[in-house]
Amino acid sequence: MELNGSSTQRVKGRGAQVNPANRFEYREYKIEFPEAVDDWERNRIHTRIYEEKGKSILNKITSPDIPLTWSLNPYQGCEHGCVYCYARNSHEFWGFSAGTDFESQLIVKRKAPELLRTLFSSKSWKVAPISLSGNTDCYQPIEKKLNITRRILEVCLEYRNPVGIITKNALILRDLDILKALNEHKLVNVFVSITSTDEKLRRSLEPRTSTYSERFKTLETLSKAGIPCGVMNAPIIPGLNDTHMYNVLRQAAQTGARFAGYTLVRLNGAVEVIFKDWVYKTWPEKADRIIHSIEEVHGGQVHDSRFFTRMKGEGPLARILADQFKLYCKQFGLNQEAFAYNLEAFVRHKPGQLSLF
């Protein structure tokens, strides 16, 4: 399979190999004759930063599949470049493509910490856990320079508001001091997303993420520091990494992870085009089997938006994966305890009032 205007050569360091048209745009720019364009020119993708100056910062979670009320995304777009990422579609709302634009045209929210502080100071705020991040990774590489996520955590600590974190990046250990302070009040829970133990697969599937070994070490460091942590084995891509679940959960448990979760891949919107292009270029010998396996767990489609089924799938293969997950969790002692955030520690400060951590 080859898309119109798509080269058979891979773009190094990028997950998406194409930049499909934005569904909201009636015009598009594309290469009609890729054979006439030099490889060095086609592969030049430069990262650009844009600043969002919105007046609100939290997103209300209305999905019954997610047991949280609020999410906060310091960044739109993600340098990690995970091919399967469902957040790619949201980049189209900003006028960009879900393909290589998503990985290189980044929108940052520099004032997020200040907006969060204003919200927490307001009498209208009812204490509730905040998820970092519900869309793109709050510890993607640009965070090392901008420190927006760290400052958000400082605000959560200042007001003692609970926060949950999910990331693929070992950069989270930079903020271990704040995580420890939050944990003293039972205000933090961390999940590290690990899709496989095959490093060759990671370099292609999630090109700019931390290595799998670094992620397991991250879990180990968090666990030794007493931070409640778990592994998110997601997404499971039938025919590609579904047989890796055992090793992922086993190694995570060995590091001290206490919780585990998983989801099945779903190729909604432009992600279908991007993933299919990638899989036929990267795994041509088994691409058909991978696509058919994804269709098998989503009722004959590669996508699913239905609540309660979209993340876990349906059918015989989906049930086998669900049963295996339960078996492995029991075998490795995962999900044997419940975690509850402390909602009683919240301290509301007046605007401009200084406080001690």
URRACOR-V917299 format. One record per residue. N is the residue number from 1. PSI is psi in whole degrees, -180 to 180 (999 if undefined). D_FIRST is the distance of its C-alpha to the first C-alpha in Angstrom with 1 decimal. Layout:
BEGIN
n;psi;d_first
N;PSI;D_FIRST
N;PSI;D_FIRST
END
This chain:
BEGIN
n;psi;d_first
1;131;0.0
2;128;3.8
3;155;6.8
4;125;9.9
5;5;12.1
6;135;10.0
7;152;11.0
8;-13;9.6
9;144;13.1
10;145;14.1
11;111;16.7
12;140;19.5
13;5;21.4
14;145;19.1
15;-62;17.1
16;136;14.9
17;0;12.9
18;166;12.9
19;76;15.8
20;158;15.0
21;145;17.9
22;128;20.8
23;-18;21.3
24;-6;25.0
25;138;24.8
26;-7;25.0
27;152;24.2
28;152;21.4
29;128;21.0
30;163;17.8
31;111;17.2
32;-33;16.7
33;81;16.8
34;-25;15.6
35;-16;16.9
36;0;20.3
37;130;20.5
38;142;22.0
39;-39;20.1
40;-32;23.2
41;-40;23.2
42;-32;19.6
43;-1;20.3
44;101;23.6
45;114;23.4
46;140;26.9
47;133;28.2
48;146;30.5
49;132;32.9
50;150;34.1
51;130;37.0
52;135;37.3
53;47;41.0
54;166;40.9
55;-6;44.1
56;162;42.7
57;-26;40.7
58;148;40.1
59;128;37.5
60;129;38.8
61;118;36.6
62;-3;36.8
63;129;34.3
64;-9;36.2
65;-15;33.6
66;118;34.9
67;45;38.6
68;164;39.4
69;-33;40.7
70;145;39.8
71;154;37.1
72;125;37.3
73;103;34.5
74;-23;35.9
75;145;32.6
76;135;29.7
77;158;26.5
78;125;26.2
79;-19;26.0
80;-35;24.8
81;29;21.2
82;127;20.2
83;-39;16.5
84;-2;17.4
85;123;20.6
86;-23;21.7
87;-13;23.9
88;-40;21.2
89;-33;21.7
90;-20;25.4
91;-22;24.8
92;-27;24.1
93;-20;27.7
94;3;28.8
95;10;27.0
96;171;24.3
97;154;20.5
98;-6;19.2
99;-122;17.0
100;-23;18.8
101;-42;21.9
102;-32;22.4
103;-15;22.9
104;-19;25.0
105;93;26.9
106;139;29.3
107;125;32.0
108;151;35.1
109;80;38.0
110;-31;40.9
111;10;43.6
112;-45;42.1
113;-41;45.0
114;-40;47.6
115;-38;46.1
116;-40;46.1
117;-42;49.7
118;-41;50.8
119;-46;49.1
120;-29;50.8
121;-20;54.1
122;142;53.9
123;-16;55.8
124;-16;53.0
125;124;50.8
126;120;50.9
127;132;50.0
128;151;46.6
129;143;44.0
130;136;41.4
131;125;37.9
132;108;36.5
133;154;33.7
134;-11;32.1
135;-72;29.1
136;162;28.5
137;124;30.2
138;-11;33.8
139;28;33.9
140;162;31.0
141;-35;32.0
142;-23;33.6
143;-29;36.1
144;-31;37.8
145;-40;39.0
146;-27;39.6
147;26;41.1
148;-44;40.5
149;-42;39.7
150;-43;42.8
151;-31;45.0
152;-44;43.7
153;-35;44.7
154;-38;48.1
155;-41;48.6
156;-39;47.7
157;-41;50.2
158;-41;52.8
159;-5;52.7
160;50;51.8
161;132;49.0
162;149;46.5
163;137;43.0
164;144;39.9
165;138;37.3
166;133;33.8
167;160;32.1
168;8;29.9
169;132;32.1
170;-7;35.3
171;-21;36.8
172;-28;38.4
173;-19;41.0
174;-32;42.4
175;25;43.8
176;-32;45.3
177;-43;48.7
178;-39;47.9
179;-40;46.0
180;-43;49.2
181;-40;51.4
182;-39;49.3
183;-23;49.4
184;-24;53.2
185;13;53.1
186;51;50.2
187;6;48.0
188;146;44.7
189;135;42.0
190;133;38.9
191;134;35.6
192;125;33.3
193;124;29.7
194;115;28.4
195;-21;25.0
196;-177;25.5
197;5;27.7
198;106;25.0
199;-31;25.3
200;-41;22.3
201;-43;20.2
202;-43;22.2
203;-28;21.7
204;-40;17.9
205;-38;18.1
206;67;21.3
207;-30;21.9
208;23;25.2
209;169;26.9
210;152;29.9
211;160;29.3
212;-40;29.7
213;-38;33.1
214;-36;34.2
215;-40;33.4
216;-39;35.3
217;-34;38.2
218;-46;38.0
219;-42;38.6
220;-43;41.4
221;-44;43.1
222;-44;42.9
223;-44;44.3
224;-26;47.1
225;-2;48.0
226;7;48.4
227;124;45.5
228;122;44.1
229;159;40.5
230;175;37.6
231;135;34.0
232;105;31.1
233;81;28.5
234;145;25.7
235;152;23.1
236;125;22.6
237;101;19.0
238;134;19.2
239;-9;17.8
240;-54;17.8
241;10;21.3
242;-27;23.2
243;0;25.3
244;-5;26.4
245;-44;28.6
246;-51;31.7
247;-37;31.8
248;-50;31.1
249;-38;33.9
250;-49;36.2
251;-36;36.0
252;-44;36.3
253;-36;39.4
254;-26;40.8
255;-13;40.7
256;4;42.8
257;140;40.2
258;-18;41.8
259;161;39.1
260;152;35.5
261;169;32.8
262;158;29.2
263;158;26.6
264;145;23.3
265;145;20.1
266;130;19.3
267;71;16.5
268;150;18.5
269;-136;18.0
270;-17;15.9
271;-31;15.4
272;-47;12.7
273;-46;10.5
274;-45;11.7
275;-44;11.4
276;-42;7.9
277;-45;6.9
278;-47;9.6
279;-35;9.2
280;-25;6.0
281;-36;8.0
282;-41;11.2
283;59;11.3
284;-31;8.7
285;-22;11.7
286;15;12.3
287;-43;9.4
288;-43;9.8
289;-39;13.5
290;-47;13.5
291;-44;11.9
292;-35;14.3
293;-38;17.1
294;-42;16.8
295;-34;17.0
296;-34;19.9
297;-3;22.0
298;36;21.4
299;34;22.5
300;-3;19.2
301;162;17.6
302;-1;15.9
303;160;18.7
304;128;22.4
305;6;25.3
306;132;28.2
307;149;31.0
308;-21;31.9
309;-22;28.6
310;-32;25.9
311;-25;26.6
312;-12;27.5
313;-174;25.5
314;166;26.9
315;175;27.0
316;-46;27.9
317;-40;25.4
318;-39;26.4
319;-38;30.0
320;-45;29.7
321;-39;28.4
322;-42;31.2
323;-40;33.8
324;-42;32.6
325;-46;32.9
326;-42;36.4
327;-48;37.4
328;-38;36.3
329;-41;38.0
330;-42;41.2
331;-37;41.0
332;6;40.7
333;28;43.0
334;151;40.5
335;33;41.2
336;-2;44.7
337;158;46.3
338;149;45.9
339;135;45.7
340;131;47.5
341;150;47.8
342;112;51.3
343;1;51.8
344;-9;55.5
345;-7;55.4
346;136;54.2
347;117;56.6
348;125;56.6
349;148;57.9
350;147;59.3
351;129;57.4
352;-8;58.6
353;132;60.3
354;147;59.9
355;155;59.1
356;137;59.2
357;999;56.2
END
